[in-house]
């Protein structure tokens, strides 16, 4: 995970510990984590918590797995193009 510069070190450690617990409990790979809630929007109150959201995959999924999506090609009603992430 990337460093989080604007949060106290003990808060970052707490968030990372909880994410690790979730990862182990649900056998997932956490792909990306973002801050969410009032702190992310820049208006925390004194009693604001630390909210995060994350994207994950099952741990059993191969890291290089790709899921193609076929869409009509630009400007064509019959051709398709493949998008894969």
C-alpha positions in Angstrom: 0.0 0.0 0.0 1.1 3.5 -0.7 1.9 5.8 2.2 -0.8 8.0 3.6 0.8 11.4 4.4 -2.1 13.3 5.9 -3.3 10.8 8.6 -1.6 10.1 11.9 0.6 7.1 11.8 -1.5 5.2 14.5 -4.6 5.7 12.3 -2.8 4.4 9.2 -1.7 1.4 11.2 -5.2 0.7 12.5 -6.7 0.9 9.0 -4.0 -1.4 7.6 -4.6 -3.9 10.4 -8.3 -3.9 9.8 -7.9 -4.3 6.0 -5.5 -7.2 6.7 -8.2 -8.8 8.9 -10.8 -8.4 6.2 -8.4 -9.8 3.6 -7.8 -12.9 5.7 -11.4 -13.4 6.9 -12.8 -13.3 3.4 -9.8 -14.8 1.4 -9.5 -11.8 -0.9 -6.8 -9.7 -2.6 -7.3 -6.0 -2.0 -6.5 -4.2 -5.2 -7.2 -0.6 -4.3 -8.1 1.4 -1.2 -9.6 4.9 -1.1 -10.5 7.2 1.7 -14.2 7.9 1.8 -16.7 9.9 4.0 -16.4 13.4 5.4 -12.6 13.4 5.7 -12.2 12.6 2.0 -14.5 15.5 1.2 -12.6 17.9 3.5 -15.2 18.5 6.1 -14.6 16.1 9.0 -16.3 16.8 12.4 -14.7 16.2 15.7 -16.4 12.8 15.9 -15.7 11.7 12.3 -14.4 8.2 11.9 -12.0 7.0 9.2 -13.9 5.5 6.3 -12.3 3.5 3.5 -13.6 1.7 0.5 -11.8 -0.9 -1.5 -11.8 -3.1 -4.6 -11.0 -6.7 -4.2 -10.8 -10.1 -6.0 -11.0 -13.6 -4.6 -7.5 -14.7 -3.6 -7.9 -17.7 -5.8 -8.2 -15.6 -9.0 -5.1 -15.5 -11.1 -3.6 -11.9 -11.0 -3.4 -11.9 -14.8 -7.0 -12.9 -15.3 -8.7 -10.8 -17.9 -12.4 -10.5 -18.6 -13.0 -9.3 -22.2 -16.1 -7.2 -22.9 -17.3 -7.0 -26.5 -18.8 -3.6 -27.6 -19.8 -2.3 -31.0 -16.8 -0.8 -32.8 -16.9 3.0 -33.0 -19.0 4.1 -35.9 -20.1 0.6 -36.8 -23.3 -1.2 -36.0 -21.9 -4.7 -36.8 -18.2 -4.8 -35.9 -17.0 -5.3 -32.3 -13.9 -4.4 -30.4 -12.7 -6.1 -27.2 -11.9 -4.2 -24.0 -10.0 -6.1 -21.3 -8.7 -4.8 -18.0 
